[in-house]
Amino acid sequence: MNHPGFFRKAGPFTLAEVAAATGAEVQGETGQADRLVDDVVPLSEAGSGQLSFFENRKYLPQLLATQAGACLVDPRFLPRVPAGTVALTTPTPYQAFAKSLLLFYPEAMHSKAAEGGTEERIARSAVIEDGAIIEPGAIVGPEARIGRGTRVAAGAVVGYRVTIGRDCYIGPLVSVIHALIGNRVILHAGVRIGQDGFGFAMGRTGHLKVPQVGRVIIQDDVEIGANSAVDRGALKDTIIGEGTKIDNLVQIGHNAVIGRHCVIVGQVGIAGSAELGDFVVMGGQSGAIGHIKIGTGAQIAGGSHPKGDVPPGAVLAGTPARPFRQWAREVAAVQRLARRSIDDDDADGK
C-alpha cells in the first residue's frame, strides 16, 4: 500500500552531524565524516545511504551482511563491520540510536492531533466512502480514510492518515493511530492500536525514551478483543496477520509479527520483536519473550512461557515451557512425591 507515512523526516545529515547528535565517533578514512545518510533503517534493510545500529549479539549475522552506509556500533565489534559500512563507535549504541531517531524524526515524540476542527469532528481532508457510518462523538483525523460499510462507534478516535478498510467495526472508545487496517476487521471496545512501543535505552543515570516511528499493519478478517493493545513498531512495523483472533486484555509489543489465523487467548503478553508463525495458539496468560520465534502450528498452553525459539508444531506447557508430555509427567511425579510425603507423615503420627 502506497502511504505517505505518519512522521515528517528531516535530513539528509552528514555522519559528522550524526556523530555530534549521538556522541559517537566516526571511524575510517579522512572524508568519511562528510558522507550523507538520509534515514535510520534496520540492519537487514539498510542501503548505502542509510544509517543503522548494532547492539544485540543475536543480530550479528545481520551486521556481517548489512549494506548500510553507516552503523552505530560498540568499539568491540568494529572489526566485524563490513568494509563498505562506516562505523560510528560508541559504548552505548542503543542510546545513540535513540538520539539519531530524534535527529531524523524530530516530531516522533508527539502524534499529530486527530481532530479535524469541524463541528462534526471529522476532518475536512478525511475520505469517508459511501456507506460508512461515523457515530456521534467519534473523531476522524486529517487525511484518514475509512472504507465502505465500516462503522466507527461513539467515542472512537481514528487518527491522522490512518487507513481503515471496508466492512470493519471500530468499537466504542477505540483509538487507532499510526495504523493501516484491512477489510472486515473487528476492534472491540477500548482497543488501543498504534501507540508508542515500550522502548527505552536504559542507563545508570536514567532511561532514554526511544522514538517509535514504525506502524501497525492489521490484515483482513482480524478480530481484537476489548481493552487489548497493539503497539506500533520502533523502526519496523508491528503486523497482525490475516484471520488472526485476539481475545480481551492482550498486549502485543512493538515490532511483533503475528502470522495468519493465530488464536491468542486473554491476558497473553507478546514482547517486542517476537514472531509467531501461522496458526499458532497461545493459551490464556501465556507469554512470548522478546525476539523469539514461535513456529507455524505451535501451541503454548495457558500460563506457559517459552525461554527460546519454538519449533513448528510443538505443543509446550509450563515455565520454562517444555514439551507437553514431559511437563505432564513432571507434574504427575511431583504429585506422587507429595502424596508419598503426606502418607509418610501420617504413618509417623505427625
N, C-alpha and C positions, 0 to 999 in steps of 0.2 A: 504494500500500500504506500503510495506516494504521500508523505505527510510532512508539513513544514517544520515539525518539531515544537517543543514546548519552551525552550530556553534560547535566548539570544546568545550567540557565540562571538567572543572577541578574538582578536589576533589577525594574522599570524604574529608570533613572537620569536625573537632570536633566542638561542639557547642561553645567551648571556642574560637576557631578561628573565627566562625561566629560572636560571640559577639564582638570580638576585631575589626572586619572589619566594623561592623554596629553601634557600640556604645550601643548595647543592654546589658541587664544583665540577666544571666542565673538564673532561679528560680528552686526551688526544692531541692531534697536531694543531699548530697555530692556525687560527681562522675558523676552527670548528664552532667557536662561540657565536659566530655571525650566522650560522646555519639557522634557517627558519623552520618552525613547526606550526601547524595550524589547528591541532586538536589533541586531546588526550584519549587514547584508544587502548583496549586490552591487548596484551602481548600477541595473542593469536590472530588478531585482526589488523594490527597497526601496519601502516605503509611507510615509505621512505620520508614522507613529510609530516610524520606524526610522532607524538611523544607517548611512551608507556612507562610502566614501572614494574619492578620485581621485588617481592619480599618473601612470599610463601614458597618454601622449597618444593612443594608438591608441583609447582608450575615450572620447575627448572627445564624440562623438555621444551616448553614454550619459549623460554628465554633463549635457549640454544638455537631455536629455529626462527626466531622473530625477524620480521622485516622492518621493524620500527626504525625511524630515523634517529631516535634518541631514547634512552631508557634511564630512569631513576633507579639506582641500584646501590646496595651496600658495597663498600670497597672490597670486602672479602670475595665478592663474586665478579669483580672486574675482569679477571681472566676468562670468564665464561661468556662475556658479552660478545656477540658476533662482530666480525670485522667491519661490517657495513653500518653498525649502530654506534652512535656516540654515547658514551657513558657519562651520566651526571651522578657523581658519587655523593652519598650521604649516609650517615649511620642510621637514619630514620627514613627510609624510602616511602613508607606508607604516609607519614606526616607530610613529606614533600609532595606526594601525590595529591593529598587533600588540598594543599596550598596551590598546586598547579591547576586543579579544577576551578578554584575560585578565580584564578587569573583568566582562564578561558571562558568561564561561565559566571560572570560577576553577579548575575541575578538569581543564581541557583538556590540561594537560601530562602527565597521568597516566591511563592507561587503567584501567578497573575490572578487578579480578582475575577471571580466567576460572574458577578452581577453585571448586567449589561447597561443599567442605568435607566431603563424604561419602567413605567408603572407595572407592567406585567412581569418584570424581572426576567424577560427573555431578551437577550442582546439582539440588536438590530442586525448584526453580522452573522448571527446563528442561522443555520439552514435546517429547517424542520420540514420533513417531507409530508405530503398529504397523507392523512390517516393517522399520523402520530398524535398522541394525546399528552398534553402537559397539564397536570392537575394544579389547582390553586396552591400557591405557596412554594412551588418548585422554582428553582433558579437554573437558567441555561446561559452559560457564559459566552463571551465573544468567540466567533468562528467555530463554535461547536456544531456538530452535525448529528441529527437524530433521524433514523430511518422510519419508513412507513410501517404502521402497525405497532410501533413501540409506545408504551405508556410509561411516563415518568410521574411517580406518585407524589403526593403532597409532602413538602419539606425536603425533597431530594435536591441535591446540588450536582449539576453537570458542569464541569469546569472548562476553562479556556482551551479551545481546539480539541476537546475530547470528541471522539467519533463513536457513535453507538449505532449498530446495525438495525435491521428490520425485525419486527415481531418480538422485541425484547420487553422485559418488565423490570423497571428500576423502582424498587420498593420505597416505602416511606423512610425519610431521613437517611437515605443512602447518599454517600458522597463519592463522586468519580472525578479524579483529576489525573492528568498525565497518562491517559489510557486510551487504547483503541480496542473497541469491543465488537465482536462479531454479531451474527444473527441468532435470534431465538435464545438469547442469554437471559437468565433469571437471577436477579440480585435481590435477596430478601431484605427485610427491614434492618437498617443500621449497618449494612455492609460498608466497609471503607476500602476504596480502591485508589492506589496511586500516590499515597502519602510517602513521606521520606522513609527510606530504609534506615535501619538502626545501624549506622556506620560511624564509628569513632576511632581515631588514631590515638590509642592510649599512651599516656606518658606520665612520668613521675611528678610533673607539675600540673597536670590536668589532662583532659581528654579533648582532642581537637575534632570538631564535627566534620565529617567528610560529605561534601555536597553530593547529592544524588541526582544525576542528570539523565538516567535511563527512563524507561516507560514500563507500563503494564500492558501486555497483549493478552486478551481473553478471546479465545476462538469460539466458533459456533457451538451452540447447544450446551454450554456450560451452565451449571446452577450452583450458586453460592449461598449458604445458609446465613441466618440472621447473626449480626454482630461479628462476622468474620472480617479479617483484614488481610489485604494483599499489598505489600509494599512495592514501590517502583524500584527499578534497578539502579545501581550506582553508575555504572557505565553501560552494561548490557541491559537487556530487557528482562523483566520477570514475565514468564509465559505460563499460561494455563491452557492446556491442550483441549482440543475438540471433545465434547461429550463428557468431560470430567464433572463429577458431582462432589460438592464440598458441603459438609454439614455446618451446623452453628458453631461459633466460637473457635474457629480455626485461624491460626496465624501462619502466613506464608511470607518468608523474608525476602529481602532484595536479591535479585539475580537468580532466584529459584526457577527451575524449569520443570513443570509438571506435564507429563505426557498425556496422550489421548485416553479417554474413558477410564480414568482413575477414580477410585472411591476413597474419600478422605473423611473419616468419621469425626464427631465432635471433639473439641479440645486437643486436636493434633497441633503440634508445632513443627514447622519445617524451616530450618535455619537458612541463612543466606547462602546462595550458590549451590544448594543441594539440587540434585537432578533425579527425577523419577521417570522411569520408562513408561510405556503404555500399559494400561490395565493393572496398575499397582493398586493394592488395597492396604490402607493404613487404619488399624482399629483405634477406637477412642483412647485419647490421652497417650498415644504413642508419639514418637518424635524422630526427626532426622537431623543429625548434626550438620554443620556447615560443610560444604564442598564434597559431600559423599554422593555416590551414585547408587540408586536402587534400581535393579534391572527389571525389564519388562515381565509382567505377570507375578512379581513377588508379592508376598502377603506378610504384613507386620502385625502381630497380634496386639490387642489393646494393652496399653501401658508398657509397651516394649520399646527399646531404644538401641538400634544397631550402633556399634562403635566404629564401623568402617563400611566399605562398599558391600553391597548385597548382590549376589548373582541372580540372573533371570530365573524366575520360577521358584525361588526359595521361599519357604514358609518358616518364619522366625518368631520366637517368643522370648520374653524375659529381658532383664537388664544386667549386663550387656546381652543383646539378643543373640540367640543361637538357634540351631535347627529345632523345630517344634518338638519332634520326638525326643531329642536329647533333653530339652527343657522339661518335658512331661515326666521322663524317667527320673530326673533330678528332684523334681517336686515330690514324686511318689516316694523316692528314697528318703528324703527329709521327713516326710510324714511317717514312714515306718520307724525311723530313728526316734522321732518324737513319741510315738506310741510305746516303743520299747522302753524309753526312759521313764515314761509315766507308769508303765507296768512294773518296772524295777522299783520305783519309789513306793508304789502301793505294796509290793511284796516286803519291803523293808519297814513298812508301817509309817512311812513319812507322810 
